Amino acid sequence: MGLLILERFVAVHRDASGAVVAWVREAKAAEWRTPADIKTRYPAASFLANNRVVFNIKGNRYRLDTRIAFRTSVVVVKRIGTHAEYDRWAFND
């Protein structure tokens, strides 16, 4: 699930640790079969092409970019970064 990516991120951005740990806990327990399942819990999540879902972390200070296989509920963490970093990703993908 990209836990190493998240561990490296919170080592630098310690203020995000609690929010990231809470998101991981919820994502592991979730059975997201459709985007609506995510929207119920995360109404501010952004849905992009190719099953990419971007979550706001810590009051939208950070953005967590994922790819979700809805049929199997597998979540792959692509990257996590500041909102400014996300703005650069969005235009370079």
TITORMAR-377488 format. One record per residue (C-alpha): x, y, z; residue number from 1; residue in three letters. Coordinates in steps of 0.02 Angstrom, whole numbers. Each point is the difference from the previous one (the first is absolute). Layout:
BEGIN
+--------+--------+--------+-----+------+
!     xx !     yy !     zz ! seq ! type !
+--------+--------+--------+-----+------+
!      X !      Y !      Z ! NUM !  Ala !
...
+--------+--------+--------+-----+------+
This chain:
BEGIN
+--------+--------+--------+-----+------+
!     xx !     yy !     zz ! seq ! type !
+--------+--------+--------+-----+------+
!      0 !      0 !      0 !   1 !  Met !
!    148 !    117 !    -10 !   2 !  Gly !
!     33 !      4 !    185 !   3 !  Leu !
!    184 !     38 !    -30 !   4 !  Leu !
!    -49 !    157 !    -96 !   5 !  Ile !
!   -109 !     54 !    146 !   6 !  Leu !
!    133 !    -42 !    130 !   7 !  Glu !
!    130 !    104 !    -91 !   8 !  Arg !
!   -121 !    143 !    -16 !   9 !  Phe !
!    -47 !      7 !    184 !  10 !  Val !
!    184 !    -11 !     48 !  11 !  Ala !
!     19 !    170 !    -82 !  12 !  Val !
!   -175 !     70 !     34 !  13 !  His !
!    -28 !    -59 !    178 !  14 !  Arg !
!   -156 !    108 !     18 !  15 !  Asp !
!    -86 !   -113 !   -126 !  16 !  Ala !
!     35 !   -160 !     96 !  17 !  Ser !
!   -165 !    -15 !     93 !  18 !  Gly !
!   -104 !     39 !   -154 !  19 !  Ala !
!     97 !   -123 !   -108 !  20 !  Val !
!    -12 !   -138 !    130 !  21 !  Val !
!   -188 !     30 !     15 !  22 !  Ala !
!    -22 !     -6 !   -190 !  23 !  Trp !
!    100 !   -162 !    -14 !  24 !  Val !
!   -103 !    -80 !    138 !  25 !  Arg !
!   -162 !     49 !    -87 !  26 !  Glu !
!     61 !    -50 !   -173 !  27 !  Ala !
!     51 !   -173 !     62 !  28 !  Lys !
!   -172 !    -28 !     76 !  29 !  Ala !
!    -98 !     74 !   -145 !  30 !  Ala !
!    -86 !    -92 !   -140 !  31 !  Glu !
!     -4 !    134 !   -133 !  32 !  Trp !
!    -94 !    -77 !   -146 !  33 !  Arg !
!    -53 !    164 !    -82 !  34 !  Thr !
!     50 !    183 !      7 !  35 !  Pro !
!   -161 !     31 !     96 !  36 !  Ala !
!     67 !   -109 !    142 !  37 !  Asp !
!    148 !    119 !     15 !  38 !  Ile !
!   -104 !    159 !    -18 !  39 !  Lys !
!   -107 !    -54 !    147 !  40 !  Thr !
!    149 !      6 !    117 !  41 !  Arg !
!    112 !    123 !    -94 !  42 !  Tyr !
!   -112 !    127 !    -88 !  43 !  Pro !
!    148 !    108 !    -51 !  44 !  Ala !
!     92 !   -143 !    -88 !  45 !  Ala !
!     40 !     37 !   -182 !  46 !  Ser !
!    -29 !   -132 !   -133 !  47 !  Phe !
!    114 !      2 !   -150 !  48 !  Leu !
!     24 !   -109 !   -153 !  49 !  Ala !
!     61 !   -180 !     15 !  50 !  Asn !
!    -79 !    -29 !    172 !  51 !  Asn !
!    110 !    129 !     82 !  52 !  Arg !
!    -70 !     72 !    161 !  53 !  Val !
!     82 !    145 !     89 !  54 !  Val !
!    -36 !     20 !    185 !  55 !  Phe !
!     22 !    158 !    103 !  56 !  Asn !
!    108 !    -35 !    151 !  57 !  Ile !
!     10 !    110 !    154 !  58 !  Lys !
!   -127 !    129 !    -52 !  59 !  Gly !
!     58 !      3 !   -182 !  60 !  Asn !
!    178 !     45 !     50 !  61 !  Arg !
!     59 !   -160 !    -84 !  62 !  Tyr !
!    -65 !   -100 !   -148 !  63 !  Arg !
!      5 !   -189 !    -11 !  64 !  Leu !
!     -3 !    -64 !   -179 !  65 !  Asp !
!    -63 !   -179 !    -16 !  66 !  Thr !
!    -60 !   -124 !   -129 !  67 !  Arg !
!   -144 !   -111 !     53 !  68 !  Ile !
!    -53 !   -164 !    -78 !  69 !  Ala !
!   -183 !      5 !     48 !  70 !  Phe !
!    -39 !   -180 !    -44 !  71 !  Arg !
!    128 !    -64 !    124 !  72 !  Thr !
!      9 !    150 !    119 !  73 !  Ser !
!    188 !     10 !    -25 !  74 !  Val !
!     73 !    171 !     37 !  75 !  Val !
!    170 !     50 !    -70 !  76 !  Val !
!     82 !    157 !     67 !  77 !  Val !
!     84 !     91 !   -143 !  78 !  Lys !
!     65 !    148 !     98 !  79 !  Arg !
!    -36 !    123 !    138 !  80 !  Ile !
!     56 !    180 !     11 !  81 !  Gly !
!    -43 !    178 !     41 !  82 !  Thr !
!   -140 !     86 !    -90 !  83 !  His !
!    129 !     97 !   -104 !  84 !  Ala !
!     84 !   -163 !    -51 !  85 !  Glu !
!   -169 !    -71 !    -49 !  86 !  Tyr !
!    -31 !    149 !   -113 !  87 !  Asp !
!    161 !    -44 !    -94 !  88 !  Arg !
!    -50 !   -185 !    -13 !  89 !  Trp !
!   -172 !     41 !    -67 !  90 !  Ala !
!     73 !     95 !   -146 !  91 !  Phe !
!    141 !   -122 !    -38 !  92 !  Asn !
!    -99 !   -164 !     -5 !  93 !  Asp !
+--------+--------+--------+-----+------+
